[in-house]
Amino acid sequence: MSIEEIVGSLESGMTIGIGGWGSRRKPMALVRAICRSPLTDLTVISYGGPDVGLLCAYGKVRRVVAPFVTLDSIPLEPHFRAARRDGSIAFTEYDEGMFMFGLYAAAHRLPFLPTRAGLGSDVMRVNPELRTVRSPYDDGEELVAVPALTMDVALVHMNRADARGNARYLGPDPYLDDLFVKAATTASYVSCERLVDTADLLGDGHVRSLLISRVHVTGVTETPRGAHFTDCEPDHGRDEAFQRAYVEAAADPDAWEAFRRRYLDGDEKAYQEAIR
């Protein structure tokens, strides 16, 4: 599929899960296309990075569900921080472990999963809707019942994929992208650095790097440098200079307008030409 076909299948008001972690292996080409689209009122579930920030900057987001929103080498995502300060978005913040259990619950179509994560912390205070459950066994332990992070659509970015939707990561960490695609109830889409024949998909890598199965994937799009400016090793590292320029531009409305015109107003081809 094309980027435009994928984004054209989405609807305002959807809950969208976005894979990757912070400023690492994010499906930024798809995020940029959402920014260009008429979509609004989205709930975004993410180990957040510039995906969340950019969608906030374009007014696409109603609620964010995340354990953090960071650029890694720069601690706080500036557009997300601004959206929180002016109250333009709602935010559900979980501990990282709780968030993972929420993904597991959604992936396995369970209403919740129990965990000790969050007990004794302010996570329970700032999320009064959270409930606890008591173990039915002899220990009788009280645990947090983390609700399933159910999403309509998942978007993930991988290093390699075939046309059927099997997809592989080559970097140091799978993150939790497989849980995102399993958790989506309507569709899951994979963008990839390179589309390859199925016979060439594994190459000399370990079979466990074949993270995404075609049975969970609705469509695939080839987007070379589609994770830019986030890290996507070994295809490309994080563009630290561009990331700093992004953060600096976010601090001033005129600078952001100039940044947006230069890099974001056109389609993905124009973006890739501009960053060169």
C-alpha positions as CSV (number, residue, x, y, z in Angstrom):
1,M,0.0,0.0,0.0
2,S,1.0,3.6,-0.3
3,I,1.4,5.9,2.7
4,E,-1.7,7.8,1.5
5,E,-3.8,4.6,1.2
6,I,-2.9,3.6,4.8
7,V,-3.7,7.1,6.3
8,G,-6.8,7.3,4.1
9,S,-8.2,4.2,5.8
10,L,-8.1,5.9,9.2
11,E,-11.0,7.8,10.7
12,S,-11.2,10.7,13.1
13,G,-11.9,9.7,16.7
14,M,-9.9,6.4,16.4
15,T,-7.5,5.1,19.0
16,I,-4.2,4.5,17.3
17,G,-1.2,2.6,18.8
18,I,2.2,3.6,17.5
19,G,5.2,1.3,18.0
20,G,8.8,2.1,18.7
21,W,10.2,3.6,21.9
22,G,10.9,7.3,22.5
23,S,12.9,8.6,19.6
24,R,13.6,5.1,18.3
25,R,12.2,3.3,15.2
26,K,9.0,5.3,15.0
27,P,6.8,5.1,11.8
28,M,7.4,8.8,11.2
29,A,6.4,8.8,7.5
30,L,3.0,7.6,8.5
31,V,2.8,10.1,11.4
32,R,3.7,13.0,9.0
33,A,1.0,11.8,6.6
34,I,-1.5,11.9,9.5
35,C,-0.4,15.5,10.2
36,R,-1.2,16.4,6.6
37,S,-4.6,14.7,6.7
38,P,-8.0,16.0,8.0
39,L,-7.9,13.4,10.9
40,T,-8.7,14.8,14.4
41,D,-9.8,13.7,17.8
42,L,-7.3,10.8,18.0
43,T,-6.4,8.9,21.1
44,V,-2.7,7.9,20.8
45,I,-1.2,4.9,22.7
46,S,2.6,5.0,22.6
47,Y,5.9,4.7,24.3
48,G,5.9,8.3,23.2
49,G,8.4,10.3,21.2
50,P,8.2,12.7,18.3
51,D,5.3,10.8,17.0
52,V,3.2,12.0,19.9
53,G,4.7,15.5,19.8
54,L,4.2,16.1,16.1
55,L,0.6,15.0,16.3
56,C,0.0,17.3,19.2
57,A,1.6,20.2,17.3
58,Y,-0.9,19.6,14.5
59,G,-3.9,19.4,16.8
60,K,-4.7,15.8,15.9
61,V,-4.8,14.5,19.5
62,R,-7.6,14.3,22.1
63,R,-5.9,12.0,24.5
64,V,-2.4,10.4,25.0
65,V,-1.9,7.2,26.9
66,A,1.8,6.7,27.6
67,P,4.4,6.0,30.3
68,F,6.6,8.9,28.9
69,V,7.0,11.2,25.9
70,T,10.7,11.7,25.3
71,L,13.3,12.3,22.6
72,D,15.8,10.2,24.6
73,S,18.9,12.4,24.2
74,I,16.6,15.3,24.9
75,P,14.4,14.4,27.9
76,L,11.1,16.0,27.2
77,E,9.2,16.2,23.9
78,P,8.6,20.0,23.5
79,H,5.2,19.9,21.6
80,F,3.8,17.3,24.0
81,R,5.0,19.4,27.0
82,A,3.3,22.5,25.5
83,A,0.1,20.6,25.0
84,R,0.1,19.4,28.6
85,R,0.8,22.9,29.9
86,D,-2.1,24.5,27.9
87,G,-4.5,21.7,28.7
88,S,-5.3,21.0,25.0
89,I,-5.0,17.2,25.5
90,A,-5.9,14.7,28.1
91,F,-3.1,12.4,29.4
92,T,-3.3,8.9,31.0
93,E,0.2,8.1,32.4
94,Y,1.1,4.6,33.4
95,D,4.3,3.1,34.8
96,E,6.3,1.4,31.9
97,G,5.6,-2.1,33.3
98,M,1.9,-1.3,33.7
99,F,1.8,-0.1,30.1
100,M,3.4,-3.3,28.9
101,F,0.8,-5.4,30.8
102,G,-1.9,-3.3,29.2
103,L,-0.5,-4.2,25.8
104,Y,-0.3,-7.9,26.7
105,A,-3.9,-7.8,27.8
106,A,-5.1,-6.2,24.6
107,A,-3.0,-8.5,22.5
108,H,-4.5,-11.6,24.1
109,R,-8.1,-10.1,24.2
110,L,-8.2,-10.0,28.0
111,P,-10.0,-7.3,29.9
112,F,-7.0,-6.7,32.2
113,L,-3.9,-8.3,33.6
114,P,-2.7,-8.1,37.2
115,T,0.6,-6.7,38.3
116,R,2.4,-5.3,41.3
117,A,3.7,-2.4,39.2
118,G,2.1,0.9,40.4
119,L,1.3,-0.2,44.0
120,G,2.3,2.3,46.5
121,S,2.9,5.0,43.9
122,D,1.2,8.1,42.8
123,V,0.2,6.3,39.6
124,M,-2.8,5.1,41.5
125,R,-3.6,8.5,42.8
126,V,-3.5,10.3,39.4
127,N,-5.4,7.4,37.7
128,P,-8.4,7.0,40.1
129,E,-10.2,4.8,37.5
130,L,-7.6,2.0,38.1
131,R,-8.8,-0.9,40.2
132,T,-7.2,-3.6,42.2
133,V,-8.0,-7.3,42.4
134,R,-7.2,-9.9,45.0
135,S,-5.5,-13.2,44.1
136,P,-8.0,-16.1,44.4
137,Y,-5.2,-18.3,45.7
138,D,-4.0,-18.8,49.2
139,D,-1.7,-15.8,49.1
140,G,-4.6,-13.4,48.7
141,E,-2.3,-10.7,47.4
142,E,-3.8,-7.4,46.2
143,L,-2.7,-6.5,42.7
144,V,-3.3,-3.7,40.2
145,A,-5.7,-4.7,37.5
146,V,-4.2,-2.9,34.4
147,P,-6.9,-2.5,31.8
148,A,-6.3,-3.7,28.2
149,L,-4.8,-1.0,26.0
150,T,-7.2,-1.8,23.2
151,M,-6.7,0.2,20.0
152,D,-8.4,0.4,16.6
153,V,-5.3,0.6,14.5
154,A,-1.5,0.0,15.1
155,L,1.3,1.6,13.1
156,V,4.8,0.2,13.4
157,H,8.1,0.6,11.5
158,M,10.5,-2.3,10.8
159,N,13.8,-2.6,9.0
160,R,12.6,-5.3,6.5
161,A,9.2,-6.7,5.4
162,D,7.8,-8.7,2.6
163,A,4.6,-7.9,0.7
164,R,2.6,-10.3,2.8
165,G,3.3,-8.4,6.1
166,N,6.0,-10.5,7.7
167,A,8.5,-8.1,9.1
168,R,11.9,-8.1,10.8
169,Y,13.9,-5.8,13.0
170,L,17.7,-5.6,12.7
171,G,18.5,-3.3,15.6
172,P,19.3,-4.1,19.2
173,D,15.7,-4.1,20.5
174,P,12.3,-5.4,19.3
175,Y,10.6,-3.0,21.6
176,L,6.9,-4.1,21.9
177,D,5.9,-3.7,18.3
178,D,4.5,-7.3,18.1
179,L,2.1,-6.5,20.9
180,F,0.9,-3.4,19.2
181,V,-0.1,-5.2,16.0
182,K,-1.8,-8.0,17.9
183,A,-3.7,-5.5,20.1
184,A,-5.3,-3.6,17.2
185,T,-8.9,-4.6,16.6
186,T,-9.4,-3.1,13.1
187,A,-6.1,-2.9,11.2
188,S,-2.3,-3.0,11.7
189,Y,0.1,-1.4,9.2
190,V,3.8,-1.9,8.8
191,S,6.1,0.7,7.2
192,C,9.6,-0.6,6.5
193,E,13.0,0.6,5.3
194,R,13.1,-2.0,2.6
195,L,10.6,-4.4,1.1
196,V,12.2,-7.7,0.2
197,D,11.2,-11.1,-1.2
198,T,9.9,-13.5,1.4
199,A,12.9,-15.9,0.6
200,D,15.3,-13.1,1.4
201,L,13.5,-11.8,4.5
202,L,15.5,-13.6,7.2
203,G,18.9,-13.4,5.5
204,D,21.6,-14.4,7.9
205,G,19.6,-13.2,10.9
206,H,18.1,-15.2,13.8
207,V,14.6,-16.4,13.3
208,R,13.6,-14.5,16.5
209,S,14.3,-11.2,14.7
210,L,11.3,-12.0,12.5
211,L,9.0,-10.1,14.9
212,I,5.8,-9.5,13.0
213,S,3.7,-12.2,11.4
214,R,1.5,-11.6,8.3
215,V,-1.5,-12.9,10.1
216,H,-1.7,-9.7,12.1
217,V,-0.9,-7.2,9.3
218,T,-3.4,-5.4,7.1
219,G,-1.0,-3.6,4.8
220,V,2.7,-2.8,4.2
221,T,4.4,0.3,2.8
222,E,8.1,0.7,1.9
223,T,9.4,4.0,3.3
224,P,13.2,4.4,3.1
225,R,14.3,6.6,6.0
226,G,10.7,6.6,7.0
227,A,11.7,6.6,10.7
228,H,13.7,9.8,10.3
229,F,14.6,11.6,12.6
230,T,14.4,8.7,15.0
231,D,16.9,6.0,15.4
232,C,16.5,2.9,13.1
233,E,19.7,1.0,13.4
234,P,21.5,-0.4,11.4
235,D,19.8,1.4,8.5
236,H,20.4,4.8,10.0
237,G,21.0,6.4,13.4
238,R,19.0,9.2,15.0
239,D,19.6,12.5,13.3
240,E,20.7,14.4,16.4
241,A,21.3,17.7,14.5
242,F,17.8,17.6,13.0
243,Q,16.3,16.6,16.4
244,R,17.9,19.7,18.0
245,A,16.6,21.9,15.2
246,Y,13.1,20.5,15.8
247,V,13.3,21.2,19.5
248,E,14.7,24.7,19.0
249,A,12.0,25.5,16.4
250,A,9.3,24.3,18.8
251,A,10.2,27.1,21.3
252,D,9.2,29.9,19.0
253,P,6.0,30.2,16.9
254,D,7.8,32.0,14.0
255,A,10.6,29.5,14.0
256,W,8.2,26.6,14.0
257,E,6.2,28.1,11.1
258,A,9.5,28.3,9.1
259,F,10.4,24.7,10.1
260,R,7.0,23.4,9.2
261,R,7.1,25.1,5.7
262,R,10.6,23.9,5.0
263,Y,10.1,20.2,6.0
264,L,6.5,19.3,6.7
265,D,4.1,21.0,4.3
266,G,4.9,18.7,1.4
267,D,4.5,15.0,1.0
268,E,7.0,12.4,2.1
269,K,9.1,12.7,-1.0
270,A,9.4,16.4,-0.4
271,Y,10.4,15.8,3.2
272,Q,13.1,13.3,2.2
273,E,14.5,15.7,-0.3
274,A,14.5,18.5,2.2
275,I,16.4,16.6,4.9
276,R,19.1,15.7,2.3
